[in-house]
Amino acid sequence: MAATQPTQVSRARIGAITVVAVAPVAAVRLSYPLWWPRLPDPLPSHWNARGEVDGTMSLTTFVTIMSTVALAGGLLALVVALGARMNPGTGTRRTMVTIGAAVGAFAAALWLIVAGAALDHPDAYQVPSPTWQLALLLPAVAAWAAAGFAAYGPTPHPPAATGRPAPDLPRASLLAGQREWWSEVLRPGAWAYLTLALIFGGAVVMGVWVNPWVAAPLGFVGLVTLYAFTTWVLVDQRGLHVAFGPWRWPRITVPVREIESAGVTTVRPQEWGGLGYRIRPGARGLILGHGRGVRLELSGARYFVTSTKDPDTVAGLINSLIDQERR
């Protein structure tokens, strides 16, 4: 099977990424001269649990820090995108553009929230704590990160795998006519539920002692974490899939065209820096605890590891699927 050649990031995509990178910096630098006559100096930089200002920062210093952080995020996205004009690389570049967009959006949003709350207050210590604005912080940053993700466009296709798995690797029977050959639900251990309890507990405390709006971002994180507690591992004609939530969305697919072979391995969270869906150079993995799992050897010297209840069957199905496809 011939390898698919990667497509370079087009000028139109570079233009879209430039807009995503520059807009947060522009939001800070354009609003500052418009708002400057109406802002106190110093500016509040921290509120205590009672909603009272207990920390300030000079207006010039605050806007400089936020501008610098937004600029750093924008430069990250632009440098990665311009580098992709010469070498598109893998999905890692798209991830870095997304991170750059999120960093820039966070700095701009923080400036807009703090400066917006301080407008027309002569004294920094009279500025009330932001409330509903904080509830919008995470969704706004997530939306702008999604814009960066979309602006990069489709990631380059990795080269197609060739050959067939070694004879000593596991095999399993493929039943014709089945929509899925393997489907299982994985749930984390007690540690995850303890973490979730701490997140929601912290949100309740903040809601009672500060206000519900301040607690909203933490509650949002808790809901997303709870949704991801239901994790699926699926095998069908297209390859192996990892899906999240009761609706199996979002879904991450490892297509059979990229898989060289599948084998049983030992999953060690310490090698991945923790639990969850992990990404590192040349590798990805769904790591839900220490134990047996499946390792997929992929084209381009990459690999994918996932926890599973029955790694022998999952690896066998994948290898038999490869045999069928490349017979």
C-alpha positions as CSV (number, residue, x, y, z in Angstrom):
1,M,0.0,0.0,0.0
2,A,1.5,3.3,-1.0
3,A,2.2,6.0,1.6
4,T,0.0,9.1,1.5
5,Q,2.1,12.2,1.0
6,P,1.5,14.9,3.6
7,T,-0.1,18.1,2.4
8,Q,1.7,21.3,3.5
9,V,-0.2,23.9,5.4
10,S,-1.6,26.3,2.8
11,R,-1.4,30.1,2.7
12,A,-5.0,30.3,3.6
13,R,-4.4,28.2,6.7
14,I,-1.4,30.3,7.6
15,G,-3.7,33.4,7.3
16,A,-6.3,31.8,9.6
17,I,-3.7,30.8,12.2
18,T,-2.3,34.4,12.0
19,V,-5.7,35.8,12.9
20,V,-6.1,33.3,15.8
21,A,-2.5,34.2,17.0
22,V,-2.8,38.0,16.7
23,A,-6.4,38.6,17.9
24,P,-5.6,38.1,21.7
25,V,-2.7,40.4,21.6
26,A,-4.7,43.0,19.7
27,A,-7.6,42.7,22.2
28,V,-5.2,43.7,25.0
29,R,-3.3,46.4,23.1
30,L,-6.3,48.1,21.6
31,S,-8.5,48.0,24.7
32,Y,-5.7,49.4,26.9
33,P,-5.6,53.0,25.4
34,L,-9.4,53.1,25.2
35,W,-9.8,52.1,28.9
36,W,-6.7,53.7,30.4
37,P,-8.4,57.0,31.4
38,R,-11.2,55.0,33.2
39,L,-8.9,52.5,35.1
40,P,-7.4,52.9,38.6
41,D,-3.6,52.6,39.0
42,P,-2.7,50.3,40.6
43,L,-5.0,47.6,39.3
44,P,-6.5,44.8,41.5
45,S,-4.6,41.5,41.0
46,H,-6.2,39.3,43.6
47,W,-9.4,39.0,45.7
48,N,-9.8,37.0,48.9
49,A,-12.5,34.6,49.8
50,R,-14.8,37.4,50.9
51,G,-14.5,39.1,47.5
52,E,-12.2,41.9,48.8
53,V,-9.1,43.0,47.0
54,D,-6.0,41.9,48.8
55,G,-3.4,42.4,46.1
56,T,-2.6,45.0,43.5
57,M,-0.3,45.6,40.6
58,S,0.6,48.7,38.6
59,L,-1.5,49.2,35.5
60,T,1.6,49.2,33.3
61,T,3.0,46.0,34.8
62,F,-0.3,44.2,34.5
63,V,-1.0,45.1,30.9
64,T,2.7,44.3,30.0
65,I,2.5,40.8,31.5
66,M,-0.8,40.0,29.8
67,S,0.5,41.3,26.5
68,T,3.7,39.3,26.8
69,V,1.9,36.1,27.6
70,A,-0.6,36.6,24.8
71,L,2.3,37.4,22.4
72,A,4.1,34.2,23.5
73,G,1.1,32.1,22.8
74,G,0.6,33.7,19.4
75,L,4.3,33.3,18.5
76,L,4.1,29.6,19.4
77,A,1.2,29.1,17.1
78,L,2.8,31.1,14.2
79,V,6.3,29.6,14.5
80,V,4.8,26.1,14.5
81,A,2.5,26.9,11.5
82,L,5.3,28.5,9.5
83,G,7.5,25.5,10.2
84,A,4.8,23.3,8.9
85,R,5.1,25.1,5.5
86,M,8.5,23.3,5.1
87,N,7.8,20.2,7.2
88,P,4.2,19.4,8.1
89,G,5.3,16.8,10.6
90,T,2.6,15.0,12.6
91,G,-0.4,16.0,14.6
92,T,2.0,17.3,17.3
93,R,2.2,20.6,15.3
94,R,-1.6,21.0,15.4
95,T,-1.5,20.3,19.1
96,M,1.1,23.1,19.6
97,V,-0.9,25.5,17.6
98,T,-4.0,24.7,19.7
99,I,-1.9,25.3,22.9
100,G,-0.6,28.6,21.6
101,A,-4.1,29.8,20.8
102,A,-5.3,28.7,24.3
103,V,-2.4,30.6,26.0
104,G,-3.1,33.8,24.1
105,A,-6.8,33.6,24.8
106,F,-6.3,33.0,28.5
107,A,-4.1,36.1,28.8
108,A,-6.5,38.3,26.8
109,A,-9.5,37.0,28.7
110,L,-7.9,37.6,32.1
111,W,-7.0,41.2,31.1
112,L,-10.5,41.9,29.8
113,I,-12.1,40.4,33.0
114,V,-9.9,42.3,35.5
115,A,-9.8,45.6,33.6
116,G,-13.5,45.4,32.8
117,A,-14.4,44.9,36.4
118,A,-12.2,47.9,37.4
119,L,-13.6,50.4,34.9
120,D,-14.7,53.7,36.5
121,H,-13.5,52.7,40.0
122,P,-11.1,55.4,41.4
123,D,-9.6,53.0,43.9
124,A,-8.4,49.4,43.2
125,Y,-9.7,48.3,46.6
126,Q,-13.2,49.3,45.7
127,V,-13.3,47.0,42.7
128,P,-15.7,44.1,43.2
129,S,-14.6,40.5,42.6
130,P,-15.5,39.3,39.1
131,T,-18.4,36.8,39.2
132,W,-20.2,35.6,36.1
133,Q,-17.2,36.7,34.0
134,L,-15.1,33.9,35.6
135,A,-17.7,31.3,34.6
136,L,-17.1,32.3,31.0
137,L,-13.3,32.1,31.3
138,L,-12.8,28.4,30.6
139,P,-15.4,28.1,27.8
140,A,-14.0,31.2,26.1
141,V,-10.4,29.8,26.2
142,A,-11.7,26.4,25.0
143,A,-13.5,28.0,22.1
144,W,-10.4,29.9,21.0
145,A,-8.3,26.8,21.3
146,A,-10.8,25.0,19.1
147,A,-10.4,27.8,16.6
148,G,-6.7,27.3,16.5
149,F,-7.2,23.5,16.1
150,A,-9.5,24.1,13.2
151,A,-7.4,26.8,11.6
152,Y,-4.4,24.3,11.3
153,G,-6.6,22.1,9.1
154,P,-6.3,18.4,8.6
155,T,-3.2,16.8,10.0
156,P,-0.8,15.1,7.5
157,H,-1.4,11.4,6.9
158,P,1.3,9.2,8.3
159,P,2.8,6.7,5.9
160,A,0.9,3.5,5.4
161,A,2.1,0.4,7.2
162,T,3.5,-2.5,5.2
163,G,4.0,-6.2,5.8
164,R,2.1,-8.5,8.2
165,P,2.5,-9.3,11.9
166,A,5.0,-12.0,13.0
167,P,3.5,-15.5,13.2
168,D,4.1,-15.7,16.9
169,L,1.9,-12.7,17.7
170,P,-1.7,-13.5,18.8
171,R,-4.6,-14.0,16.3
172,A,-8.4,-14.2,16.8
173,S,-11.3,-15.1,14.5
174,L,-13.1,-12.4,12.6
175,L,-16.8,-13.0,12.4
176,A,-18.2,-11.8,9.1
177,G,-21.1,-9.4,9.2
178,Q,-20.5,-8.1,12.7
179,R,-20.4,-4.3,13.1
180,E,-17.9,-4.5,15.9
181,W,-15.6,-7.4,16.8
182,W,-14.7,-6.0,20.3
183,S,-16.3,-3.5,22.6
184,E,-15.6,-2.9,26.3
185,V,-16.1,-0.2,28.9
186,L,-13.2,0.8,31.1
187,R,-13.6,2.7,34.3
188,P,-11.0,4.2,36.6
189,G,-10.2,2.9,40.1
190,A,-11.1,4.4,43.5
191,W,-8.4,7.1,43.1
192,A,-10.3,8.7,40.3
193,Y,-13.5,9.0,42.3
194,L,-11.6,10.5,45.2
195,T,-10.1,13.1,42.8
196,L,-13.6,13.8,41.5
197,A,-15.0,14.2,45.0
198,L,-12.2,16.7,45.8
199,I,-13.0,18.7,42.7
200,F,-16.7,19.0,43.4
201,G,-16.0,19.5,47.1
202,G,-13.7,22.4,46.2
203,A,-16.4,23.8,44.0
204,V,-19.0,23.6,46.8
205,V,-16.7,25.4,49.2
206,M,-15.9,28.1,46.7
207,G,-19.6,28.5,46.0
208,V,-20.5,28.9,49.6
209,W,-17.6,31.0,50.8
210,V,-17.0,33.2,47.7
211,N,-19.9,32.9,45.2
212,P,-21.3,30.4,42.7
213,W,-19.8,32.2,39.7
214,V,-16.3,31.8,41.0
215,A,-16.9,28.1,41.6
216,A,-18.3,27.6,38.1
217,P,-15.0,26.9,36.4
218,L,-14.1,24.2,38.9
219,G,-17.5,22.6,38.6
220,F,-17.1,22.6,34.8
221,V,-13.8,20.7,35.2
222,G,-15.6,18.2,37.4
223,L,-18.4,17.6,34.9
224,V,-15.9,17.1,32.1
225,T,-13.9,14.7,34.3
226,L,-17.1,12.8,35.2
227,Y,-18.1,12.4,31.6
228,A,-14.7,11.0,30.6
229,F,-14.9,8.3,33.4
230,T,-16.7,6.1,30.9
231,T,-14.1,5.0,28.4
232,W,-14.6,2.6,25.5
233,V,-12.1,0.4,23.6
234,L,-13.6,-0.8,20.3
235,V,-12.3,-2.9,17.4
236,D,-14.0,-3.0,14.0
237,Q,-13.1,-3.2,10.3
238,R,-11.5,0.3,10.4
239,G,-9.1,-0.4,13.3
240,L,-9.0,0.3,17.0
241,H,-11.0,3.1,18.6
242,V,-10.8,4.8,22.0
243,A,-14.0,6.7,22.8
244,F,-15.2,8.7,25.8
245,G,-18.6,9.2,27.6
246,P,-21.8,7.3,27.3
247,W,-22.3,8.5,23.7
248,R,-18.8,7.3,22.6
249,W,-17.7,10.9,21.8
250,P,-15.1,12.2,21.2
251,R,-13.6,9.2,19.5
252,I,-9.9,8.6,18.7
253,T,-9.2,6.1,15.9
254,V,-6.0,4.2,15.0
255,P,-6.7,3.1,11.4
256,V,-5.6,-0.3,10.3
257,R,-3.6,1.2,7.4
258,E,-1.2,2.6,10.0
259,I,-0.8,-0.5,12.2
260,E,2.2,-2.8,11.6
261,S,1.3,-5.2,14.4
262,A,-0.3,-5.6,17.8
263,G,1.1,-7.3,20.9
264,V,0.5,-7.6,24.6
265,T,2.4,-5.3,26.9
266,T,2.6,-4.1,30.5
267,V,1.1,-0.6,31.0
268,R,3.1,1.5,33.5
269,P,1.6,4.9,34.3
270,Q,4.9,6.2,35.6
271,E,6.4,5.8,32.1
272,W,3.7,8.1,30.7
273,G,3.7,10.7,33.4
274,G,0.3,9.8,34.9
275,L,-3.1,8.5,34.0
276,G,-5.6,9.4,31.2
277,Y,-5.1,10.0,27.5
278,R,-1.4,10.7,27.2
279,I,0.7,12.1,24.3
280,R,4.4,12.1,24.0
281,P,6.8,12.2,21.0
282,G,6.1,9.3,18.7
283,A,3.6,7.7,21.1
284,R,0.0,8.0,22.4
285,G,-1.8,6.0,25.0
286,L,-4.9,5.5,27.1
287,I,-3.4,4.8,30.5
288,L,-5.9,3.8,33.2
289,G,-3.7,2.0,35.6
290,H,-0.9,-0.5,36.0
291,G,-1.5,-3.8,34.3
292,R,-1.7,-5.6,31.0
293,G,-2.6,-3.8,27.8
294,V,-2.1,-3.7,24.0
295,R,0.7,-2.0,22.2
296,L,0.2,-1.2,18.5
297,E,3.3,-0.8,16.5
298,L,2.6,2.0,13.9
299,S,4.2,3.2,10.7
300,G,6.8,5.9,11.1
301,A,8.4,4.4,14.2
302,R,5.3,5.3,16.3
303,Y,3.2,3.3,18.7
304,F,-0.1,3.4,20.6
305,V,-0.7,1.8,24.0
306,T,-4.1,1.2,25.6
307,S,-5.3,-0.4,28.8
308,T,-7.8,-3.2,28.2
309,K,-9.4,-6.1,30.1
310,D,-8.4,-8.7,27.5
311,P,-5.3,-7.7,25.6
312,D,-4.8,-11.1,24.0
313,T,-8.1,-10.9,22.3
314,V,-7.8,-7.3,21.2
315,A,-4.2,-7.9,19.9
316,G,-5.4,-11.0,18.1
317,L,-8.3,-9.2,16.4
318,I,-6.0,-6.4,15.2
319,N,-3.4,-8.8,13.8
320,S,-6.0,-10.9,12.1
321,L,-7.5,-7.8,10.6
322,I,-4.1,-6.8,9.3
323,D,-3.7,-10.2,7.8
324,Q,-7.0,-9.9,6.1
325,E,-6.3,-6.4,4.7
326,R,-2.8,-7.3,3.4
327,R,-3.3,-10.8,2.2
